[in-house]
Amino acid sequence: MPIDFQLPQVPFQVRGILSTVGPLDILDILIVAIILYKVYEMLQDTRAITLVKGLLVLLGITLVCNWMELHVISWLLQKTVTLIFVALPIVFQPELRRALEHLGQGRFLGNAVLLDDEQARSVVHELVRAVRTLASTKTGALLVIERNMGLNDISATGIQIDGLITAEFLLNVFIPNTPLHDGAAVIRGNRLIAAGCLLPLTENRTLSTELGTRHRAAIGLSEQCDALIVVVSEETGTISIAENGHIMRHLDKETLQAMLEPAFSSMKPGFREMVENWRKKK
């Protein structure tokens, strides 16, 4: 006798909800999902992700206590969660600032400079040549490479230059015992826009004691924006790169070049640059 398989019936409440879902509701859900994913993507390489996980655990415990009707613990947890949400803007101040800067200076409306392949290769070649020379002479240096997020606030703390990038030019900027030597040089596209700039120091207390002020400044800026920061140690001549709050040290020529190339080849034109390029083509 054949066995009659039947699919489980969809509950009436679920069918009622599904019947009210339209195309705009699906679009709304997709937009929220994308926003949540971008928020997670922004937080995953920062210390804030640990705080988010702790907050989710606390919310989970609160739900379990409510379900088990543990009234005293539930009351305490609810008050704690309320206080945490009030303190969130203070705790996540660097991440909120980074998110707002990314929103206002992102790819679409950003000031990213459009370089062709030949220009990008030339800039990378000059940078590698300058950095290796600085490392061989143990001359301390900080090179900040601007990407999608603008660094006008950082460049405003130094001396405005706006010069074409060459190895010789960079070596002159970092001559010891000169006004520009101790600060950072900010690079936008194929031009050095400012030197002697001040960078924020990281508050990460877990870093090695071997890292000096230059390295901590590089990490501090990389925590707040998407810039790529090259550091040359004055004590050892070691070449390092800071990105997204992390630092890679003891880089050789090939690794340095491989890490620098995406910073220039991935530069996309912002909306204004797209319009200008379209007008030029016409």
C-alpha positions in Angstrom: 0.0 0.0 0.0 1.7 3.3 -1.1 2.6 5.7 1.7 1.1 9.2 1.2 3.6 11.9 2.1 2.2 15.3 2.9 4.0 18.5 3.3 3.5 20.2 6.7 0.8 22.8 6.7 1.9 26.4 7.0 0.5 27.9 10.2 -2.4 30.3 9.6 -0.5 33.2 11.2 2.6 32.7 9.0 0.4 32.6 5.9 -1.3 35.8 7.0 2.1 37.5 7.4 3.4 36.3 4.1 0.3 37.5 2.3 1.0 41.1 3.5 4.6 41.1 2.2 5.0 43.1 -1.0 7.9 44.1 -3.2 8.6 47.2 -1.1 8.8 45.1 2.0 11.3 42.8 0.4 13.4 45.8 -0.7 13.2 47.2 2.8 14.5 44.0 4.3 17.3 43.8 1.8 18.4 47.4 2.6 18.4 46.7 6.4 20.4 43.5 5.8 23.0 45.3 3.7 23.3 48.1 6.4 23.7 45.5 9.2 26.4 43.7 7.1 28.3 46.9 6.4 28.2 47.7 10.2 29.6 44.3 11.0 32.2 44.6 8.3 33.2 48.0 9.7 33.5 46.6 13.3 35.0 43.2 12.7 38.6 44.5 12.6 38.2 46.8 15.6 38.1 46.3 19.4 34.4 47.2 19.3 33.4 43.8 17.9 34.3 42.3 21.3 31.9 44.8 23.0 29.2 43.9 20.5 29.6 40.2 21.3 29.4 40.9 25.0 26.2 43.0 24.5 24.6 40.2 22.5 25.4 37.7 25.2 23.9 40.0 27.8 20.7 40.4 25.7 20.5 36.6 25.3 20.8 36.0 29.1 18.1 38.6 29.6 15.7 36.8 27.3 16.4 33.4 29.0 15.8 34.9 32.4 12.5 36.4 31.2 11.5 33.1 29.8 12.3 31.3 33.1 10.5 34.1 35.0 13.5 35.0 37.2 12.1 38.4 38.0 14.9 39.8 40.2 17.7 38.9 37.8 15.6 40.0 34.8 15.0 43.4 36.4 18.7 43.9 37.1 19.7 42.8 33.6 17.1 45.1 32.0 18.4 48.1 34.0 21.9 47.2 33.0 21.0 46.9 29.3 19.3 50.3 29.5 22.5 51.9 31.0 24.7 50.2 28.4 22.6 51.7 25.5 22.9 55.1 27.1 26.7 54.6 27.2 27.0 53.2 23.7 27.7 56.6 22.0 30.6 57.2 24.4 32.0 53.7 24.2 31.8 53.5 20.4 32.8 57.1 19.7 35.8 56.2 17.4 33.7 53.8 15.5 30.8 56.2 15.2 33.1 58.9 13.9 34.6 56.5 11.4 31.2 55.5 10.2 30.1 59.1 9.7 33.3 60.0 7.9 32.9 56.9 5.7 29.3 58.0 4.9 30.3 61.5 4.1 33.6 60.7 2.3 32.9 57.3 0.9 33.4 56.0 -2.6 30.5 57.7 -4.2 31.1 61.2 -3.0 34.7 60.8 -2.0 37.7 62.7 -3.2 39.7 59.7 -4.4 42.2 60.6 -7.1 41.9 58.6 -10.4 45.3 57.2 -11.5 45.9 55.1 -14.6 48.0 52.0 -14.4 51.2 53.7 -15.5 50.8 56.5 -12.9 50.1 54.0 -10.2 53.1 51.9 -11.0 55.3 55.0 -11.1 54.1 56.2 -7.7 54.6 52.8 -6.1 58.1 52.5 -7.6 59.1 55.9 -6.2 57.6 55.1 -2.8 59.4 51.8 -2.5 62.7 53.4 -3.6 62.3 56.2 -1.0 61.3 53.9 1.8 64.1 51.4 1.2 66.6 54.3 1.2 65.2 55.7 4.4 65.4 52.2 6.0 69.0 51.7 4.9 70.0 54.9 6.6 67.7 54.4 9.6 65.9 57.6 9.0 62.5 57.6 10.7 59.5 58.3 8.5 55.7 58.2 8.4 53.9 58.1 5.0 50.1 58.3 5.1 48.5 57.1 1.8 44.9 58.5 1.5 42.4 56.2 0.0 38.6 56.6 0.0 38.2 58.7 3.2 39.6 62.2 2.9 42.4 63.3 5.3 42.0 67.1 5.1 41.8 67.3 8.9 45.1 65.5 9.2 46.8 67.4 6.5 45.7 70.7 8.1 47.9 70.0 11.1 51.0 70.1 9.0 52.7 72.2 6.3 50.9 72.3 2.9 53.1 71.3 0.0 51.3 69.7 -3.0 54.3 68.3 -4.8 54.6 65.5 -7.3 55.8 62.3 -5.7 59.4 61.3 -6.4 61.9 59.4 -4.2 64.3 62.3 -4.0 61.5 64.6 -3.0 60.4 62.3 -0.1 64.0 61.8 1.0 64.4 65.6 1.3 61.2 65.8 3.4 62.5 63.4 6.0 66.0 64.9 6.4 66.8 64.6 10.1 66.7 67.6 12.4 64.4 69.5 10.0 60.9 70.8 10.9 59.1 68.2 8.7 61.2 65.2 9.9 59.1 64.2 13.0 55.7 64.5 11.4 53.8 62.4 8.9 53.6 63.0 5.1 50.2 62.7 3.6 49.9 61.4 0.0 46.9 61.8 -2.2 47.2 60.0 -5.6 50.6 61.0 -7.1 51.1 64.1 -5.0 52.4 64.8 -1.5 49.8 67.3 -0.1 51.3 68.0 3.3 54.1 67.1 5.6 54.9 67.4 9.3 51.3 66.3 10.1 50.2 65.1 13.6 48.5 61.7 13.9 46.3 60.4 16.8 48.0 57.8 19.0 46.3 54.5 19.5 44.8 53.6 22.9 45.5 49.9 22.4 47.4 48.8 25.6 48.2 45.3 24.3 50.8 46.5 21.8 54.4 45.4 22.1 56.7 47.8 24.1 59.0 47.7 21.1 56.7 49.9 19.1 57.5 53.6 19.4 55.5 56.8 18.9 55.6 56.5 15.1 54.2 53.0 15.1 51.5 53.9 17.7 50.5 57.0 15.7 50.3 54.9 12.5 48.0 52.4 14.2 46.0 55.1 15.8 45.2 56.7 12.4 44.5 53.3 10.8 41.9 52.7 13.5 40.0 55.8 12.5 40.1 55.7 8.7 41.0 53.5 5.7 44.4 55.0 5.1 47.5 52.9 4.5 50.4 54.1 6.7 54.0 53.2 6.0 56.4 53.5 8.9 60.2 53.4 8.9 61.8 52.8 12.3 64.5 55.3 13.3 66.1 52.8 15.7 66.2 49.6 13.5 65.3 50.7 10.0 62.5 48.2 10.0 59.7 48.9 7.4 56.1 48.4 8.7 52.6 49.1 7.3 49.5 49.9 9.5 46.0 49.2 8.2 42.6 48.8 9.9 44.2 48.9 13.4 46.8 46.3 12.6 50.5 46.5 11.8 52.8 44.3 9.7 56.5 44.6 10.4 59.8 43.6 8.9 58.6 44.0 5.3 61.0 43.4 2.4 60.9 45.1 -1.0 58.5 42.6 -2.6 56.0 42.5 0.2 56.1 46.3 0.5 55.4 46.7 -3.2 52.6 44.1 -3.1 50.9 45.9 -0.3 51.2 49.4 -1.8 49.9 48.6 -5.3 46.3 48.0 -4.3 46.2 51.3 -2.4 46.6 53.1 -5.8 45.2 50.7 -8.3 42.0 50.3 -6.3 41.3 54.1 -6.3 38.0 54.8 -7.9 36.7 58.2 -9.0 34.1 59.9 -6.9 30.9 61.3 -8.4 32.5 64.6 -9.3 35.5 62.9 -11.0 33.1 60.7 -12.9 31.3 63.7 -14.2 34.5 65.5 -15.1 35.9 62.5 -17.0 32.6 62.1 -18.9 32.7 65.7 -20.0 36.3 65.3 -21.1 35.4 62.3 -23.3 32.6 64.4 -24.9 
